Amino acid sequence: MPISETDVTLAILETYWRRLREHTTVDVAIVGAGPSGLAAAWFLRQDSQLRVAIFESRLSPGGGLWGGGMGYNVAVFEDSSRPIAAQLGIRLEPWRNGLWVADSIQATAALIGSALSAGVHVFNLITVEDVVVRESAIAGLVIQSTSINMTGLHVDPLTIAARAVLDATGHEAAVATIAHRKGLTLETPSGHVAGERSMWADRGECQVVDMSGRIYPGLYVSGMAASAVRGGHRMGAVFGGMLESARKVAAAIKQDLA
């Protein structure tokens, strides 16, 4: 059968808008498709029927994991994260001193594949520019096309309703920063985004897990966003804490939504 250009266009438009329509209201909206966001989405879908969607501003999901350390595509994981890595299909090889290494491309692909296979939908090239607040709780996101956002065109956005929002945007802690700028007092010692501290891999890996969780009714943080909000150390190309952070925050969200 000859291919019709119109059919190709309609196939894309009809499928995309059906998927977006199905996710205009979700249980959990995750902002950022880096390792903690992808893993959290997978954990949220385990033994649950929660509707979970990820909104990623860039073209490719995966965050900083693709590049390993300084563009050398090897990522490091601690021994404690091995069970989670195995669940997510990440292949680890032993190094020494309790560390394991993974091909960062395989690890990223495994995380993306796991989330998608669990029924999570990823919307890329979508920038979150604001939050929806109802009765002193985060109730959704205000979204814009990344292309429109980059060009600075004056075009009104759309919204996504959500029972919970997870900020997994990494170092920038984009959603938490927006919430604070809107006058919301966060559940942190300072009440605002503290900013991450200097590199300290060992301490940072512990803090990224400890600091993950709720920071405002309906708003949660994981991964480097948690460290940035609560003033933890950055840790470089060590990614085990991202997986453990994701497991912790997913459990907290599930408990709150139960």
Secondary structure, DSSP 8 states (H G I E B T S, - for coil): ----HHHHHHHHHHHHHHHHHHTSEEEEEEE--SHHHHHHHHHHHTT----EEEEESSSSSSGGGGGTBTTB-EEEEEGGGHHHHHHTT---EE-STTEEEEEHHHHHHHHHHHHHHTT-EEEESEEEEEEEESSSSEEEEEEEEHHHHHHT-----EEEEEEEEEE--GGG-HHHHHHHHTT---SSSSSS----EEE-HHHHHHHHHHT-EEEETTEEE-HHHHHHHHT-EE-SSB-HHHHHHHHHHHHHHHHHH-
